[in-house]
Amino acid sequence: MKFCNQCGASVEQRVPEGDNRPRHVCTACGTIHYSNPRIIAGCLPVYDNRVLLCRRAIEPRLGYWTLPAGFMENGESTEDAARRETLEEACTEVNIQSLYTLTSIVHVNQVQLIYLADMPTPDYGPSEESLEVRLFEEHEIPWDALAFETIRQVLRLYFEDRKQQQFPLRHVEINNNAFNTARVHD
């Protein structure tokens, strides 16, 4: 950031009084500009014991497979964002069951929330954001063609948990591509 979005003057990075982190502060009007993590919301849609994946039609990772997910918009809940992203990317409606993974992606300032979701019908298809959408059995998952390590982690946890038919909320922290997973109990 170089200029204040309030008055247009230049900004400098410094720790404001009463704070403990460097922030962009306007040199003219004193506005403190906070930069906070972005929230990604999505679903792990399941139909008849199969998982729905989308092959990306957009960058980053064009042509790779992922769960339907994207950045949350202002004015929507995390569940609404997950449903919207699933509809936008996979052209399908889902019934959200529960929050499944909460991933702090520290090195890129993002938080990813993935909800377990049931697909009431096997109606789905590609969109402007997806080249292809398909239901996969566990043994069919294109592990080497997944777009993001976070998605690989969610799918691994899901298939492990499915063996016990228990899906606890999982907290995952990624810092410089190192994973730390914790199982959260009620």
KOLPADREN-594775 format. One line per 4 residues: their letters; for each residue x, y negated, z negated of N, C-alpha, C, CB. Coordinates in nm, 4 decimals, m for minus. Atoms other than C-alpha are relative to their C-alpha. Glycine has a CB too. Layout:
% residues N
a) X Y Z X Y Z X Y Z X Y Z  ...
//
This chain:
% residues 186
mkfc) 0.0849 0.1166 0.0000 0.0000 0.0000 0.0000 0.0899 m0.1235 0.0000 m0.0968 0.0005 m0.1222  m0.0811 0.1209 m0.0103 0.1388 m0.3387 0.1005 m0.0788 m0.1257 m0.0356 0.0561 m0.0127 0.1400  0.0803 0.1199 0.0212 m0.1537 m0.5797 0.0667 m0.1235 0.0305 m0.0842 m0.0416 m0.0605 0.1341  0.1174 m0.0111 0.0865 m0.4378 m0.6349 m0.1796 m0.1265 0.0022 0.0852 m0.0048 m0.1169 m0.1019
nqcg) 0.1256 m0.0035 m0.0753 m0.7796 m0.5358 m0.0469 m0.1025 m0.0986 m0.0557 m0.0582 0.1409 m0.0013  0.0888 0.1022 0.0555 m0.9368 m0.8090 m0.2636 0.0305 m0.1380 0.0575 0.0119 m0.0034 m0.1522  m0.0349 0.1353 m0.0451 m0.7410 m1.1181 m0.1528 0.0982 m0.0026 0.1167 0.0580 m0.0774 m0.1143  m0.0922 m0.0076 m0.1133 m0.4899 m1.0019 0.1108 0.1445 m0.0327 m0.0324 m0.0460 m0.0910 0.1059
asve) m0.1382 0.0307 0.0385 m0.1785 m1.1028 m0.0839 0.0800 0.1302 m0.0125 0.0038 m0.0798 m0.1342  m0.0844 m0.1191 0.0128 0.1164 m0.8676 m0.1202 m0.0174 0.0630 m0.1383 0.1487 m0.0359 0.0244  0.0063 m0.0723 0.1271 0.1236 m0.6039 m0.3930 0.1403 0.0481 m0.0336 m0.1009 0.1201 0.0068  m0.1253 m0.0585 0.0457 0.4104 m0.4757 m0.6016 m0.0331 0.1177 m0.0879 0.0877 m0.1035 m0.0756
qrvp) 0.0231 m0.1157 0.0856 0.4470 m0.1495 m0.7824 0.0669 m0.0252 m0.1342 0.0538 0.1307 0.0656  m0.0515 0.0186 0.1353 0.4817 m0.1861 m1.1593 m0.0988 0.0622 m0.0978 0.0232 m0.1514 m0.0320  0.0859 m0.0544 0.1051 0.3396 m0.0543 m1.4848 m0.0762 m0.1178 m0.0621 0.0841 0.0790 m0.1093  0.0768 0.1101 0.0588 0.0533 m0.2883 m1.5861 m0.0026 0.0094 m0.1528 m0.1434 m0.0001 0.0550
egdn) 0.0088 0.0032 0.1456 0.0205 m0.3942 m1.9482 m0.1118 0.0937 m0.0461 m0.0250 m0.1450 m0.0510  0.0979 m0.0946 0.0535 m0.1587 m0.1255 m2.1499 m0.0094 0.1300 0.0775 m0.1338 m0.0637 m0.0032  0.0003 m0.1219 m0.0814 m0.0895 0.1404 m1.8850 0.1318 0.0734 m0.0230 m0.0204 m0.0329 0.1525  m0.1252 m0.0746 0.0147 0.1814 0.4057 m1.8621 0.0515 0.0551 0.1323 m0.0189 0.1136 m0.0977
rprh) m0.0407 m0.0485 m0.1317 0.2144 0.4634 m1.4871 0.0159 m0.1176 0.0959 m0.1028 0.1017 0.0552  m0.0105 0.1054 m0.1016 0.3299 0.2552 m1.1954 m0.1267 m0.0062 0.0846 0.1227 0.0237 0.0902  0.1191 0.0247 m0.0833 0.0393 0.1038 m1.0007 0.0341 m0.1107 0.0997 m0.1254 m0.0398 m0.0883  m0.0109 0.1138 m0.0903 0.0054 m0.1271 m0.7045 m0.0787 m0.1148 m0.0622 m0.0529 0.0348 0.1443
vcta) 0.0619 0.1165 0.0644 m0.0647 m0.4708 m0.8556 0.0167 m0.1198 0.0923 0.0635 m0.0284 m0.1410  m0.0028 0.1174 m0.0863 m0.1564 m0.7794 m0.6547 0.0812 m0.1108 m0.0674 m0.1442 m0.0488 0.0318  m0.0846 0.1069 0.0528 0.1003 m1.0581 m0.6967 m0.0762 m0.1310 m0.0132 0.1213 m0.0198 0.0892  0.0766 0.1247 0.0049 m0.1683 m1.3253 m0.6477 m0.1185 0.0077 m0.0968 m0.0499 m0.0352 0.1390
cgti) 0.1225 m0.0044 0.0816 m0.4997 m1.2163 m0.8052 0.0102 0.0958 m0.1186 m0.1177 0.0401 0.0864  m0.0210 m0.0905 0.1126 m0.3621 m0.9472 m1.0409 m0.0812 0.1284 0.0045 m0.0309 m0.0707 m0.1249  0.0790 m0.1231 m0.0115 m0.5968 m0.6711 m0.9170 0.0919 0.1207 m0.0062 m0.0821 0.0013 0.1315  m0.0743 m0.1258 0.0098 m0.4693 m0.3287 m1.0148 m0.0676 0.1005 0.0926 0.0051 0.0534 m0.1487
hysn) 0.0536 m0.0966 m0.0963 m0.5152 m0.0767 m0.7358 0.0401 0.1405 m0.0456 0.0525 m0.0294 0.1457  m0.0234 m0.1353 0.0477 m0.5513 0.2779 m0.8683 m0.0063 0.0972 0.1173 m0.1029 0.0386 m0.1086  0.0005 m0.1055 m0.1000 m0.4695 0.5761 m0.6505 m0.0198 0.1306 m0.0756 0.1330 0.0011 0.0860  0.0355 m0.1207 0.0746 m0.6407 0.8878 m0.7830 m0.0147 0.1189 0.0935 m0.1297 m0.0215 m0.0786
prii) 0.0112 m0.1193 m0.0842 m0.6609 1.2478 m0.6603 m0.1310 0.0054 0.0783 0.0126 0.1240 m0.0852  0.1183 m0.0209 m0.0832 m0.9044 1.3382 m0.3847 m0.0574 0.1367 m0.0327 0.0343 m0.0117 0.1523  0.0689 m0.1246 0.0328 m1.1634 1.6089 m0.4442 m0.0417 0.0716 0.1276 m0.1229 m0.0272 m0.0891  0.0405 m0.0876 m0.1096 m1.2101 1.8957 m0.1998 m0.1024 0.0969 m0.0586 0.1243 0.0767 0.0645
agcl) 0.1038 m0.0928 0.0454 m1.5308 2.0960 m0.2393 m0.0338 0.0956 0.1133 m0.1272 m0.0763 m0.0476  0.0325 m0.0989 m0.1016 m1.6205 2.4164 m0.0619 m0.0628 0.1232 m0.0608 0.1235 0.0384 0.0778  0.0678 m0.1232 0.0413 m1.7792 2.7584 m0.0774 0.0785 0.1224 0.0446 m0.1423 0.0051 0.0572  m0.0412 m0.1331 m0.0393 m1.6807 3.1196 m0.0694 m0.1326 0.0717 0.0284 0.0895 0.0740 m0.1129
pvyd) 0.1297 m0.0589 m0.0345 m1.9940 3.2373 0.1183 0.0110 0.1510 0.0194 m0.0559 m0.0651 0.1271  0.0003 m0.1461 m0.0087 m2.0792 3.6058 0.0882 m0.1352 0.0461 0.0527 0.0305 0.0648 m0.1386  0.1209 m0.0648 m0.0510 m2.3310 3.8084 0.2882 0.0303 0.1485 0.0147 m0.0465 m0.0630 0.1371  m0.0138 m0.1453 m0.0134 m2.3684 4.1859 0.2540 0.1437 0.0463 m0.0254 m0.0448 0.0442 0.1394
nrvl) m0.1354 m0.0373 0.0417 m2.0294 4.2186 0.0790 0.1097 m0.0482 0.0947 0.0088 0.1486 m0.0129  m0.0985 0.0568 m0.0914 m1.8549 4.0236 0.3558 0.0149 m0.1494 m0.0277 m0.0408 0.0247 0.1479  m0.0331 0.1402 0.0252 m1.6881 3.6816 0.3281 0.0001 m0.0765 0.1321 0.1381 m0.0128 m0.0711  0.0063 0.0839 m0.1192 m1.7532 3.4021 0.5769 0.1228 m0.0907 0.0068 m0.1296 m0.0842 0.0007
lcrr) m0.1139 0.0875 m0.0246 m1.4454 3.2312 0.7205 m0.0202 m0.0771 0.1293 0.1306 0.0807 0.0054  0.0072 0.0862 m0.1182 m1.4095 2.9512 0.9754 0.1406 m0.0170 0.0574 m0.0630 m0.1391 m0.0352  m0.1286 0.0277 m0.0652 m1.1296 2.9129 1.2301 m0.0003 m0.1469 0.0392 0.0238 0.0933 0.1261  m0.0008 0.1460 m0.0096 m1.0341 2.5451 1.2257 0.0138 m0.0507 0.1438 0.1124 m0.0556 m0.0838
aiep) m0.0071 0.0667 m0.1299 m1.0989 2.3288 1.5329 0.0654 m0.1374 m0.0137 m0.1408 m0.0137 0.0615  m0.0606 0.1300 0.0277 m0.9248 2.0311 1.3710 0.1315 0.0186 m0.0756 m0.0970 m0.0893 m0.0811  m0.1223 0.0021 0.0810 m0.5878 1.9463 1.2228 m0.0375 m0.0461 m0.1402 0.1097 m0.0938 0.0631  m0.1202 m0.0831 m0.0079 m0.4321 2.0170 0.9891 m0.0338 0.1482 0.0141 0.0865 m0.0215 m0.1234
rlgy) 0.0085 m0.1461 m0.0120 m0.3803 2.3857 1.0661 m0.1045 0.0451 0.1025 m0.0325 0.0608 m0.1353  0.0867 m0.0352 m0.1123 m0.5782 2.3945 1.3911 0.0206 0.1455 0.0391 0.0268 m0.0920 0.1203  m0.0060 m0.1389 m0.0430 m0.6622 2.7527 1.4875 0.0151 0.1018 m0.1117 0.1110 0.0162 0.0935  m0.0136 m0.0906 0.1145 m0.6117 2.8994 1.1404 m0.1340 0.0150 m0.0725 0.1084 m0.0516 m0.0976
wtlp) 0.1236 m0.0337 0.0702 m0.8826 3.0545 0.9213 m0.0036 m0.0612 m0.1398 m0.0157 0.1514 m0.0091  0.0172 0.0578 0.1323 m1.0240 2.8988 0.6059 m0.1423 0.0208 m0.0488 0.0346 m0.1490 0.0013  0.1362 0.0076 0.0532 m1.3237 2.8861 0.3778 m0.0552 m0.1369 0.0377 m0.0034 0.0227 m0.1569  0.0564 0.1318 m0.0293 m1.5677 2.6046 0.4600 0.0171 m0.0928 m0.1206 m0.1498 0.0120 0.0383
agfm) m0.0281 0.0944 0.1077 m1.4486 2.3090 0.2509 0.0498 m0.1301 0.0602 0.1039 0.0578 m0.0998  m0.0495 0.1295 m0.0457 m1.3619 1.9433 0.2797 m0.0126 m0.1040 m0.1091 m0.0751 m0.0454 0.1244  0.0003 0.1064 0.0985 m1.3379 1.6117 0.1060 m0.1412 m0.0411 m0.0390 0.0755 m0.1192 0.0525  0.1258 0.0452 0.0573 m1.6224 1.5079 m0.1188 m0.0236 m0.1451 0.0421 0.0008 0.0141 m0.1555
enge) 0.0384 0.1363 m0.0361 m1.8094 1.1925 m0.0144 m0.0552 m0.0715 m0.1222 m0.1041 0.0001 0.1144  0.0640 0.0776 0.1064 m1.9216 0.9111 m0.2417 m0.1498 0.0267 0.0011 0.0287 m0.1518 0.0167  0.1443 m0.0164 0.0102 m2.2752 0.9564 m0.3686 m0.0494 0.1433 0.0076 m0.0647 m0.0776 0.1059  0.0452 m0.1385 0.0011 m2.2826 1.3358 m0.3716 0.0657 0.0749 m0.1147 0.0309 0.0687 0.1342
sted) m0.0566 m0.0852 0.1042 m2.2294 1.5992 m0.6382 0.0992 0.0970 0.0641 m0.1121 0.0773 m0.0766  m0.0949 m0.0968 m0.0553 m1.9565 1.8597 m0.6007 m0.0738 0.1157 0.0679 0.0928 0.0538 m0.1109  0.0780 m0.1071 m0.0633 m2.2217 2.1259 m0.5280 m0.0586 m0.0463 0.1328 m0.1127 0.0472 m0.0935  0.0530 0.0535 m0.1253 m2.3841 1.9021 m0.2662 0.1100 m0.0077 0.1061 m0.0620 m0.1393 m0.0228
aarr) m0.1127 0.0077 m0.0935 m2.0425 1.8455 m0.1072 0.0352 0.1382 0.0539 0.1227 m0.0629 m0.0684  m0.0313 m0.1369 m0.0426 m1.9747 2.2209 m0.0977 m0.1053 0.0512 0.0990 0.0084 0.0942 m0.1227  0.1076 m0.0417 m0.0927 m2.3145 2.2889 0.0636 0.0113 m0.0730 0.1342 m0.1393 m0.0272 m0.0630  m0.0110 0.0796 m0.1226 m2.2681 2.0053 0.3147 0.1149 0.0492 0.0860 0.0191 m0.1484 m0.0333
etle) m0.1158 m0.0464 m0.0762 m1.9214 2.1229 0.4151 m0.0271 0.1363 0.0644 0.1234 0.0082 m0.0908  0.0333 m0.1324 m0.0539 m2.0513 2.4783 0.4622 m0.0944 m0.0135 0.1186 m0.0634 0.0892 m0.1089  0.0922 0.0241 m0.1112 m2.3350 2.3521 0.6809 0.0734 m0.0634 0.1182 m0.1166 m0.0905 m0.0451  m0.0739 0.0674 m0.1072 m2.1009 2.1237 0.8788 0.0969 0.0927 0.0720 0.0759 m0.1180 m0.0561
eact) m0.1049 m0.0816 m0.0608 m1.8305 2.3840 0.9370 m0.0473 0.1364 0.0475 0.1108 0.0184 m0.0971  0.0437 m0.1358 m0.0330 m2.0255 2.7103 0.9539 m0.1454 0.0080 0.0435 0.0209 0.0896 m0.1178  0.1406 0.0059 m0.0430 m2.3798 2.5980 1.0438 m0.0871 0.0995 m0.0769 m0.0105 0.0278 0.1505  0.0788 m0.0923 0.0808 m2.5231 2.7997 0.7556 m0.0369 m0.0628 m0.1332 0.0765 0.1302 m0.0225
evni) 0.0465 0.0402 0.1324 m2.7196 2.7390 0.4379 0.0479 0.1035 m0.1005 m0.1557 m0.0147 m0.0040  m0.0437 m0.0917 0.1056 m2.5956 2.8896 0.1119 m0.0721 m0.0325 m0.1299 0.1530 m0.0079 m0.0200  0.0478 0.0169 0.1372 m2.7225 2.9405 m0.2406 0.1218 0.0089 m0.0909 m0.1090 0.1082 m0.0384  m0.1169 0.0022 0.0882 m2.4500 2.8363 m0.4814 m0.0303 0.0771 m0.1268 0.0415 m0.1450 m0.0336
qsly) 0.0136 m0.0814 0.1201 m2.4011 3.0822 m0.7658 0.0719 m0.0625 m0.1187 0.0533 0.1398 0.0252  m0.0779 0.0560 0.1106 m2.1229 2.9314 m0.9767 0.1302 m0.0572 0.0528 0.0280 0.1069 m0.1078  m0.1336 0.0475 m0.0300 m1.8018 2.7352 m0.9726 0.0952 0.1156 m0.0245 0.0378 m0.1253 m0.0862  m0.0881 m0.1156 0.0100 m1.5312 2.9936 m0.9112 0.1461 m0.0392 m0.0233 m0.0110 0.0835 0.1256
tlts) m0.1377 0.0439 0.0221 m1.1956 2.8181 m0.8753 0.0065 m0.1511 m0.0058 0.0926 0.0531 0.1102  m0.0322 0.1415 0.0127 m1.0746 2.4786 m0.9856 0.1512 m0.0065 0.0131 m0.0521 m0.0633 m0.1378  m0.1431 0.0007 m0.0299 m0.7340 2.4154 m0.8307 0.0531 m0.1424 0.0002 0.0276 0.0675 0.1355  m0.0717 0.1278 0.0000 m0.5101 2.1214 m0.9146 0.1186 0.0159 0.0946 0.0471 m0.0417 m0.1462
ivhv) m0.1087 m0.0047 m0.0976 m0.2856 2.0679 m0.6131 0.0841 m0.1250 m0.0255 m0.0541 0.0064 0.1508  m0.0690 0.1151 0.0582 m0.0472 1.8394 m0.7955 0.0868 m0.0737 0.1009 0.0849 0.0445 m0.1163  m0.0964 0.0640 m0.0896 0.2123 1.7725 m0.5245 m0.0635 m0.0792 0.1145 0.0904 0.1038 0.0570  0.0683 0.0798 m0.1035 m0.0506 1.6310 m0.2821 m0.1191 m0.0774 m0.0577 m0.0479 0.0913 0.1145
nqvq) 0.1031 0.0799 0.0672 m0.2816 1.4678 m0.5397 m0.1423 0.0383 0.0407 0.0224 m0.1464 0.0290  0.1334 m0.0482 m0.0344 m0.5860 1.6840 m0.4689 m0.0498 0.0975 m0.1068 0.0007 0.0675 0.1390  0.0666 m0.0983 0.0849 m0.8345 1.8874 m0.6710 m0.0973 0.0747 0.0903 m0.0739 m0.0678 m0.1237  0.0871 m0.0816 m0.0851 m1.0108 2.1760 m0.4943 m0.0957 0.0803 m0.0880 0.0839 0.0951 0.0912
liyl) 0.1037 m0.0756 0.0689 m1.3400 2.3202 m0.6223 m0.0643 0.0940 0.1010 m0.1063 m0.0948 m0.0653  0.0637 m0.0984 m0.0883 m1.4617 2.6428 m0.4617 m0.1101 0.0702 m0.0797 0.1051 0.1041 0.0560  0.1165 m0.0630 0.0600 m1.8079 2.7747 m0.5435 m0.0263 0.1350 0.0649 m0.1230 m0.0904 0.0129  0.0524 m0.1250 m0.0549 m1.9224 3.1341 m0.5049 m0.1394 m0.0293 0.0507 m0.0008 0.1160 m0.1068
admp) 0.1303 0.0279 m0.0595 m2.2243 3.1278 m0.2778 m0.0512 0.1207 0.0770 0.0079 m0.1218 0.0920  0.0654 m0.1054 m0.0780 m2.4709 3.3754 m0.1319 m0.0576 m0.0610 0.1265 m0.1114 0.0709 m0.0828  0.0665 0.0378 m0.1245 m2.5831 3.3503 0.2274 m0.1308 0.0779 0.0056 0.0907 0.0292 0.1266  0.1265 m0.0729 m0.0028 m2.9551 3.4326 0.2384 m0.0219 0.0777 0.1300 m0.1138 m0.0960 m0.0207
tpdy) 0.0112 m0.0676 m0.1297 m2.9309 3.5284 0.6081 0.1363 m0.0042 0.0687 m0.1104 m0.0668 0.0900  m0.1281 0.0019 m0.0712 m2.6427 3.6104 0.8439 0.0005 m0.0974 0.1175 0.0332 0.1391 0.0497  0.0050 0.1017 m0.1051 m2.7185 3.3005 1.0522 0.1128 m0.1006 m0.0226 m0.1388 m0.0718 0.0022  m0.1133 0.0911 0.0094 m2.4001 3.1003 1.1128 0.0548 m0.0205 0.1395 0.1100 0.0545 m0.0964
gpse) m0.0610 0.0223 m0.1294 m2.1938 2.9634 1.3957 0.1041 m0.1095 m0.0058 m0.1049 m0.0340 0.1021  m0.1028 0.1037 m0.0040 m1.9141 2.7330 1.5031 m0.0620 m0.1393 0.0124 0.0961 0.0252 0.1165  0.0428 0.1395 m0.0099 m1.9388 2.3561 1.4938 0.1134 m0.0797 0.0632 m0.0388 m0.0584 m0.1407  m0.1094 0.0823 m0.0514 m1.7253 2.0622 1.6047 0.1285 0.0221 m0.0791 m0.0387 m0.1478 m0.0037
esle) m0.1165 m0.0192 0.0861 m1.4942 2.1499 1.3148 0.0523 0.1432 m0.0003 m0.0339 m0.0405 m0.1401  m0.0384 m0.1421 0.0019 m1.4773 2.5273 1.3763 m0.0018 0.0592 0.1395 m0.0935 0.0800 m0.0913  m0.0068 m0.0693 m0.1285 m1.3646 2.7230 1.6802 m0.0807 0.1285 m0.0026 0.1449 0.0303 0.0366  0.0642 m0.1303 0.0166 m1.5110 3.0441 1.5433 m0.0370 0.0157 m0.1469 0.0934 0.1170 0.0478
vrlf) 0.0431 m0.0297 0.1364 m1.7013 3.1575 1.2345 m0.0365 0.1469 m0.0024 m0.1210 m0.0908 m0.0456  0.0202 m0.1447 0.0014 m1.7119 3.5191 1.1247 m0.0052 0.0534 m0.1427 0.1111 0.0702 0.0783  0.0028 m0.0730 0.1268 m1.7979 3.7513 0.8366 0.1089 0.1071 0.0031 m0.1409 0.0640 m0.0256  m0.1111 m0.0940 0.0088 m1.5036 3.9625 0.7191 m0.0166 0.0935 m0.1182 0.1320 m0.0745 m0.0106
eehe) m0.0200 m0.0961 0.1088 m1.4747 4.2803 0.5152 0.1388 m0.0294 m0.0577 m0.0129 0.1517 0.0505  m0.1291 0.0272 0.0628 m1.1807 4.2701 0.2748 0.1169 0.0444 0.0882 0.0079 0.0698 m0.1352  m0.1110 m0.0518 m0.0802 m0.9610 4.4855 0.5000 0.0179 m0.0732 0.1337 m0.0211 0.1472 0.0259  m0.0076 0.0736 m0.1268 m1.0317 4.2547 0.7987 0.0529 m0.1433 m0.0152 m0.1366 m0.0041 0.0639
ipwd) m0.0428 0.1381 0.0223 m0.9187 3.9279 0.6389 0.1318 m0.0253 0.0743 0.0162 m0.0290 m0.1524  m0.1243 0.0309 m0.0731 m0.6552 3.7643 0.8661 0.1008 m0.0710 m0.0918 m0.0307 m0.0887 0.1245  m0.0865 0.0565 0.1036 m0.4096 3.7115 0.5783 0.1126 m0.0852 0.0565 0.0583 0.1106 m0.0836  m0.1118 0.0756 m0.0584 m0.1265 3.5912 0.8040 m0.0455 m0.1214 0.0800 0.0822 0.0902 0.0891
alaf) 0.0521 0.1124 m0.0782 m0.3543 3.3430 0.9803 m0.0907 m0.0905 m0.0835 m0.0764 0.0518 0.1215  0.0779 0.0897 0.0851 m0.5061 3.1667 0.6790 0.0651 m0.1381 m0.0004 m0.0113 0.0563 m0.1448  m0.0482 0.1370 m0.0150 m0.4765 2.7889 0.6955 0.0753 m0.0520 m0.1211 m0.1146 m0.0903 0.0285  m0.0560 0.0601 0.1208 m0.3900 2.7132 0.3348 0.0267 0.1056 m0.1068 m0.0943 m0.1072 m0.0547
etir) m0.0340 m0.0926 0.1068 m0.2220 2.8922 0.0467 m0.1087 0.0020 m0.1070 0.1345 m0.0372 m0.0619  0.1082 0.0035 0.0986 m0.5073 2.7788 m0.1802 m0.1117 0.0957 0.0381 m0.0554 m0.1420 m0.0141  0.1062 m0.0901 m0.0477 m0.7540 2.9756 0.0326 0.0437 0.1453 m0.0176 m0.0343 m0.0286 0.1495  m0.0542 m0.1354 0.0214 m0.5309 3.2844 0.0229 m0.0148 0.0377 m0.1477 0.1506 0.0080 0.0441
qvlr) 0.0092 m0.0242 0.1440 m0.5234 3.2531 m0.3578 m0.1452 0.0262 m0.0414 0.0571 m0.1202 m0.0784  0.1420 m0.0186 0.0338 m0.9040 3.2181 m0.3850 m0.0481 0.1370 0.0470 m0.0866 m0.1117 0.0636  0.0440 m0.1294 m0.0535 m0.9622 3.5226 m0.1636 0.0606 0.1163 m0.0776 0.0369 0.0116 0.1479  m0.0621 m0.1064 0.0799 m0.7119 3.7355 m0.3564 m0.0702 0.0156 m0.1343 0.1491 m0.0292 m0.0219
lyfe) 0.0701 m0.0043 0.1294 m0.8779 3.6435 m0.6864 m0.1388 0.0605 0.0160 m0.0108 m0.1414 m0.0610  0.1356 m0.0504 m0.0230 m1.2225 3.7135 m0.5423 m0.0011 0.1521 0.0172 m0.0609 m0.0671 0.1237  0.0004 m0.1446 m0.0241 m1.1352 4.0623 m0.4189 0.0434 0.0780 m0.1244 0.0920 0.0342 0.1176  m0.0357 m0.0628 0.1279 m0.9677 4.1443 m0.7522 m0.1211 0.0017 m0.0937 0.1188 m0.0748 m0.0667
drkq) 0.1137 0.0119 0.0910 m1.2684 4.0197 m0.9501 m0.1201 0.0826 0.0455 m0.0403 m0.1453 m0.0133  0.1136 m0.0759 m0.0533 m1.5153 4.1931 m0.7214 0.0037 0.1456 m0.0454 m0.0012 m0.0067 0.1529  m0.0123 m0.1389 0.0460 m1.3808 4.5314 m0.8362 m0.0706 0.0208 m0.1340 0.1482 0.0392 m0.0123  0.0681 m0.0080 0.1305 m1.5170 4.4568 m1.1870 m0.1367 m0.0673 0.0019 0.0863 m0.0639 m0.1083
qqfp) 0.1254 0.0755 m0.0133 m1.8134 4.2541 m1.0593 m0.0119 m0.1081 m0.1085 m0.1210 0.0958 m0.0076  m0.0046 0.1129 0.0923 m1.7078 3.9727 m1.2922 0.0793 m0.1103 0.0670 0.0631 0.0399 m0.1379  m0.0603 0.1113 m0.0715 m1.6266 3.6310 m1.1524 0.0154 m0.1197 m0.0932 m0.0844 m0.0377 0.1230  m0.0192 0.1109 0.0942 m1.4930 3.4063 m1.4284 0.0534 m0.1239 0.0725 0.0969 0.0415 m0.1134
lrhv) m0.0591 0.1220 m0.0525 m1.4034 3.0463 m1.3619 0.1513 0.0106 m0.0115 m0.0531 m0.1252 m0.0752  m0.1462 m0.0073 m0.0032 m1.0381 3.0364 m1.2611 0.0565 m0.1405 0.0144 0.0492 0.0913 0.1161  m0.0751 0.1248 m0.0144 m0.8102 2.7385 m1.3159 0.1332 0.0358 0.0628 0.0192 m0.0739 m0.1382  m0.1247 m0.0245 m0.0700 m0.5187 2.7305 m1.0754 0.0727 m0.1335 0.0109 m0.0244 0.0644 0.1413
einn) m0.0808 0.1204 m0.0178 m0.2370 2.4789 m1.0731 0.1104 0.0311 0.0989 0.0588 m0.0501 m0.1354  m0.1063 m0.0132 m0.0992 m0.0080 2.4363 m0.7758 0.0853 m0.1252 m0.0115 m0.0572 0.0187 0.1466  m0.0927 0.1115 0.0087 0.2968 2.2212 m0.8236 0.1210 0.0359 0.0832 0.0395 m0.0317 m0.1481  m0.1090 m0.0300 m0.0938 0.5453 2.2156 m0.5363 m0.0070 0.1438 0.0497 0.1356 m0.0253 m0.0662
nafn) 0.0294 m0.1319 m0.0562 0.3876 2.5340 m0.3970 0.0224 0.1163 m0.0954 0.0827 0.0212 0.1208  m0.0084 m0.1066 0.1006 0.4317 2.7305 m0.7239 m0.1365 0.0109 m0.0666 0.1136 m0.0287 m0.1065  0.1336 m0.0226 0.0525 0.1077 2.8868 m0.8484 0.0041 0.0406 m0.1464 m0.0713 0.1061 0.0814  0.0205 m0.0420 0.1381 m0.0055 2.9169 m1.2085 m0.1495 0.0204 m0.0151 0.0564 m0.1056 m0.1043
tarv) 0.1423 m0.0322 0.0067 m0.3413 3.0932 m1.2491 m0.0389 0.0391 m0.1418 m0.0348 0.1133 0.0980  0.0517 m0.0337 0.1324 m0.5436 3.1124 m1.5665 m0.1448 0.0457 0.0142 0.0109 m0.1217 m0.0974  0.1383 m0.0460 0.0042 m0.8602 3.3082 m1.6265 m0.0668 m0.0716 m0.1149 m0.0100 0.1558 m0.0158  0.0702 0.0758 0.1016 m1.1111 3.1011 m1.8165 m0.1170 0.0826 m0.0498 m0.0474 m0.1366 0.0546
hd) 0.1086 m0.0774 0.0608 m1.3464 3.2759 m2.0572 m0.1103 m0.0930 m0.0464 0.0518 0.0844 m0.1180  0.1122 0.0803 0.0482 m1.6906 3.1578 m2.1647 0.0233 m0.0478 m0.1409 m0.1289 0.0788 0.0066
//
